Amino acid sequence: MPIAIPAYGLPQENRRVLLVRRPTGVPQAEDFALDTVPVPEPGPGQMLVRSIYLSVDPAQRGWVSAEANYSAPVPLGGPMRALAVGIVVQSHIDAFAEGTVVYGWFGWQDYAVVEAGAVVLRADAPGTGDLPLDAYASLLGINGVTAWLALTLLGRPRSGETLVVSTAAGSVGSFVGQIGRSLGARPVGLTGDDAKVARCTERYGYAAAINYRTPDLAAAVKVAAPDGVDVYFDNTGGSILDTVLRQMRIGGRIVQCGTASTGSWVPPPSGPRNEREILTRRLVWSGFVIFDHMAGYAQAAAELAALCRSGSLVYDVDIADGIAHAPGAIASLYAGENTGKKLIFVG
């Protein structure tokens, strides 16, 4: 079980964060509303989970959007779709006893009635049981596991290769750089301000880091990666991608994990044409969505936990206290105001 579980209560009502307006672009606080309803009762084959940490993830922008995505949008008037870490407080499922710590699809609310399929990871899963509770929504959550699986399955960095990572100090990028370094690659980070540049090199072990707002990003990348880029792990798209793409080495691999720089996909934006770069450099460009790879989730979590225990990997969390912080949390995330994986403590 986790070594540090904060004190939590069992309120008599269920506070929920509802989506009340379909946003255009990044969701704002005004797109959500708080309400309070009775605590739900689990039926046969269900359990009641008391959430402690609510997760705030970049992917939530897509989950509320009416634009084409890989999942149906969150219904208006319903609780915000979200992952969370919580404790089973009532159960009609033999495999989940009361007191079991779980990470899964519980939404932005105090309590959730769910079936077993809503659980992504149990805290007693092999190899993961002795980390603090917040690790299950950060290091062992979809951010850390995305970093591990996307990099190892699609990026495939080899010893001595140069790995460039955008949003390198973020909740995914900070792990990508550390994992790449553990595999023998030379990680170079791209991030949005000088404080995060320092964090990349001093905290996350990047060999070099660049503020992508520098007047000549192409020249800065050339200095940091003089022999070219073997693997580019991209969380932004846009002009940063265009710049790095033109410095990829022959046979390079691009992992497309996010497109944070694009304000809207309706209509689809048009930018510099990249087809010739892909052809002449013989690039492999792959998109990654974690939900296509859930079969490997538990093993990836165990690998990440082992790296953390060995001291080869660190993680940071940015925890807001109180569910009232949830409505504005996604906007805050996209503004780069967090220093670590953004969580909301509601316990």
C-alpha positions in Angstrom: 0.0 0.0 0.0 1.1 3.6 -0.5 3.5 4.8 2.2 1.8 8.2 2.6 -2.0 8.6 2.5 -3.2 12.1 3.7 -6.0 12.3 6.2 -9.3 12.3 4.5 -13.0 12.6 5.6 -16.2 11.0 4.5 -18.6 14.0 3.8 -22.3 13.4 3.9 -22.8 15.0 0.4 -21.2 14.7 -2.9 -19.6 17.8 -4.5 -19.4 17.6 -8.3 -17.8 19.8 -11.0 -20.2 19.9 -14.0 -19.5 20.9 -17.6 -22.2 23.5 -18.3 -20.8 25.1 -21.5 -19.1 23.6 -24.5 -15.7 25.5 -24.7 -14.0 26.7 -27.8 -10.3 26.0 -27.4 -8.9 25.7 -23.8 -11.7 25.2 -21.2 -12.2 28.2 -18.8 -13.5 28.3 -15.3 -16.8 29.7 -16.6 -17.4 26.5 -18.6 -17.9 24.6 -15.3 -20.2 24.8 -12.3 -20.2 23.2 -8.8 -23.2 21.4 -7.3 -23.9 19.2 -4.4 -26.0 16.0 -4.4 -26.5 13.1 -2.0 -23.8 10.5 -1.8 -24.7 7.7 -4.3 -25.3 4.1 -3.3 -23.5 1.3 -5.1 -25.6 -1.5 -6.5 -24.7 -5.2 -7.3 -21.3 -5.4 -9.0 -20.5 -1.8 -8.0 -18.4 0.0 -5.5 -18.3 3.5 -4.0 -14.9 5.3 -4.2 -14.1 8.3 -2.1 -11.7 10.4 -4.2 -8.7 12.1 -2.6 -6.7 13.5 -5.5 -8.4 14.6 -8.7 -6.2 14.7 -11.8 -5.9 17.6 -14.2 -4.6 16.5 -17.6 -4.0 18.2 -21.0 -6.2 15.6 -22.6 -9.2 17.0 -20.8 -9.3 19.8 -23.3 -10.2 17.3 -26.0 -12.7 15.4 -23.8 -14.9 18.5 -23.5 -14.6 19.6 -27.1 -17.1 19.1 -29.8 -14.3 18.8 -32.3 -13.4 15.4 -33.7 -11.5 13.4 -31.1 -10.8 9.8 -30.0 -13.6 9.8 -27.5 -17.2 11.1 -27.2 -17.3 14.6 -25.5 -18.3 14.9 -21.9 -22.1 15.5 -21.8 -23.3 19.0 -20.8 -24.6 19.0 -17.3 -22.6 15.9 -16.3 -19.5 15.6 -14.0 -16.2 16.4 -15.7 -14.5 13.3 -17.0 -11.3 12.8 -15.0 -9.0 10.3 -13.5 -8.5 10.3 -9.7 -6.9 8.5 -6.9 -9.3 7.3 -4.1 -10.2 4.7 -1.5 -13.0 2.1 -1.8 -15.4 2.9 1.0 -18.2 0.5 0.1 -18.0 -2.5 -2.2 -20.2 -5.2 -3.8 -17.2 -6.5 -5.8 -15.3 -9.3 -4.3 -12.0 -8.2 -5.8 -12.1 -4.8 -4.3 -12.4 -4.8 -0.5 -13.1 -1.7 1.5 -9.9 0.3 2.0 -8.4 -0.7 -1.4 -6.5 2.3 -3.0 -7.4 2.7 -6.7 -6.6 5.0 -9.6 -9.3 5.3 -12.2 -12.2 7.0 -13.9 -14.0 8.7 -11.0 -14.6 12.2 -12.4 -14.3 15.5 -10.7 -16.4 14.7 -7.6 -16.0 13.5 -4.0 -17.6 10.1 -4.6 -18.1 7.9 -7.6 -20.1 4.7 -8.0 -18.2 2.5 -10.5 -17.7 -1.0 -11.7 -14.4 -2.8 -11.8 -13.7 -1.6 -15.3 -13.3 2.0 -14.2 -10.1 1.1 -12.3 -6.9 1.7 -14.2 -4.4 0.7 -11.5 -4.6 -0.7 -8.0 -2.1 0.5 -5.4 -1.3 -3.2 -4.6 -0.4 -4.0 -8.2 2.9 -5.9 -8.4 5.9 -3.6 -8.1 4.0 -0.4 -7.3 2.9 -0.7 -3.7 5.3 1.5 -1.7 5.1 5.0 -3.2 3.3 8.0 -1.8 -0.4 8.3 -2.8 0.2 11.2 -5.1 2.5 9.1 -7.3 -0.5 7.0 -8.5 -1.9 10.1 -10.3 1.5 11.4 -11.6 4.4 9.0 -11.9 2.1 5.9 -12.2 -0.8 7.8 -13.8 -1.4 8.3 -17.5 1.3 10.9 -17.7 4.2 8.8 -16.5 2.9 5.6 -18.3 2.3 7.6 -21.5 5.9 8.8 -21.3 7.2 5.2 -20.8 5.1 3.5 -23.5 5.2 6.2 -26.1 9.0 6.6 -25.9 9.9 2.9 -25.7 7.4 1.6 -28.2 7.5 4.4 -30.8 10.6 6.6 -30.1 12.9 3.6 -29.4 15.9 5.7 -28.4 19.3 4.0 -28.6 22.4 4.7 -26.6 24.1 7.8 -27.8 21.2 9.2 -29.7 19.8 12.7 -29.3 16.3 12.9 -27.9 14.5 16.3 -28.1 11.4 16.7 -26.0 8.9 19.6 -26.1 7.1 20.8 -22.9 10.1 19.2 -21.3 9.3 20.3 -17.8 5.7 19.2 -18.0 3.8 16.2 -16.6 4.8 14.0 -19.5 7.9 15.6 -20.8 9.7 15.6 -17.5 9.4 11.8 -17.5 10.4 11.4 -21.1 13.7 13.1 -20.6 14.5 11.0 -17.6 13.5 7.7 -19.2 15.5 8.6 -22.3 18.6 9.3 -20.2 18.1 5.9 -18.4 18.1 4.2 -21.8 21.4 5.9 -22.8 20.1 8.7 -25.0 21.1 12.4 -24.7 18.0 14.4 -23.8 17.5 18.0 -24.9 14.4 19.8 -23.6 12.3 22.6 -25.0 10.2 24.6 -22.6 8.6 28.0 -22.2 10.6 30.0 -19.7 14.0 30.3 -18.2 13.0 28.9 -14.8 11.8 25.7 -16.5 15.0 25.6 -18.6 16.9 25.4 -15.3 14.5 22.9 -13.9 15.0 20.6 -16.9 18.8 20.4 -16.5 19.1 20.7 -12.7 16.1 18.6 -11.6 15.3 16.2 -14.6 18.8 15.6 -15.9 18.5 17.0 -19.4 21.8 17.4 -21.1 20.6 20.7 -22.4 17.4 22.8 -22.4 16.2 25.7 -24.5 13.5 28.4 -24.0 11.5 27.9 -27.2 10.7 31.7 -27.2 14.3 32.4 -28.0 14.5 34.6 -31.2 16.2 31.9 -33.2 15.0 28.5 -32.1 16.5 26.7 -35.1 20.0 28.0 -34.2 19.6 27.1 -30.6 18.5 23.5 -31.5 21.5 23.3 -33.8 23.8 24.2 -31.0 22.2 21.7 -28.6 22.0 18.9 -31.2 24.9 19.6 -33.6 24.7 16.2 -35.2 20.9 16.3 -35.7 17.9 14.9 -33.8 17.3 11.1 -33.7 14.0 11.1 -31.7 11.6 14.0 -31.3 8.9 13.6 -28.6 6.4 16.3 -29.4 3.7 17.5 -27.2 3.0 20.8 -29.0 3.0 20.6 -32.8 2.9 24.0 -34.6 6.0 26.0 -35.4 8.1 24.3 -32.8 7.5 21.0 -34.6 8.3 22.6 -38.0 11.6 23.8 -36.6 12.8 20.5 -35.1 11.5 18.5 -38.1 14.1 20.2 -40.3 16.9 19.1 -38.0 15.9 15.4 -37.8 18.6 12.9 -38.9 18.0 10.3 -41.5 15.8 7.5 -40.1 14.6 9.7 -37.2 11.5 9.0 -35.2 8.8 11.5 -34.2 6.4 10.6 -31.4 3.3 12.9 -31.6 1.8 12.9 -28.2 0.1 16.2 -28.1 -0.8 19.3 -30.1 -1.0 22.0 -27.4 0.1 24.9 -29.5 -3.0 24.7 -31.8 -5.9 26.8 -30.5 -8.6 25.1 -32.6 -8.9 22.4 -35.1 -12.0 23.8 -36.8 -11.1 24.6 -39.5 -8.0 22.5 -39.6 -4.9 24.8 -39.6 -2.5 24.8 -42.5 1.2 25.4 -42.0 4.5 24.7 -43.7 4.3 21.6 -45.8 6.3 18.7 -44.2 5.9 15.9 -46.8 9.3 16.5 -48.4 11.0 16.5 -45.0 9.4 13.1 -44.1 10.4 11.7 -47.5 14.0 12.9 -47.8 14.8 12.2 -44.2 13.0 8.8 -44.2 11.2 9.7 -41.0 8.8 7.6 -39.0 6.1 9.8 -37.5 3.7 8.0 -35.1 0.8 9.2 -33.0 0.3 7.9 -29.5 -2.9 7.7 -27.4 -2.5 5.9 -24.1 -5.9 4.2 -24.3 -4.7 2.1 -27.2 -2.0 0.5 -25.0 -3.8 -0.3 -21.7 -2.6 -3.9 -21.9 0.9 -2.8 -21.1 -0.1 -0.3 -18.3 0.6 -2.3 -15.2 4.1 -3.4 -16.4 5.0 0.1 -17.4 3.9 1.3 -14.0 6.1 -1.3 -12.3 9.1 -0.2 -14.5 8.6 3.5 -13.5 8.3 2.6 -9.8 11.6 0.7 -10.0 13.3 3.7 -11.6 11.9 5.9 -8.9 13.1 3.7 -6.1 16.6 3.4 -7.6 16.9 7.2 -7.7 17.1 7.3 -11.5 13.8 9.2 -11.8 12.1 11.9 -9.8 8.5 13.3 -10.0 6.9 16.6 -8.9 3.3 17.4 -8.1 1.6 20.7 -7.9 -1.4 20.2 -5.6 -4.3 22.7 -5.1 -6.3 22.3 -1.9 -10.0 22.1 -2.5 -12.5 21.2 -5.2 -13.2 24.9 -5.9 -9.9 25.0 -7.8 -11.1 22.5 -10.4 -13.0 24.7 -12.8 -10.0 26.9 -13.6 -7.4 24.1 -13.4 -7.3 23.2 -17.1 -6.8 26.8 -18.2 -4.1 27.2 -15.6 -2.4 24.0 -16.9 -2.3 25.4 -20.5 -1.0 28.7 -19.3 2.0 26.8 -17.9 1.4 28.0 -14.3 2.0 24.6 -12.7 5.3 23.2 -11.5 4.8 19.5 -11.7 1.8 17.2 -12.3 -1.3 19.2 -11.4 -3.6 17.6 -8.8 -6.5 18.8 -6.7 -6.8 17.5 -3.1 -10.4 17.0 -2.1 -10.0 14.6 0.7 
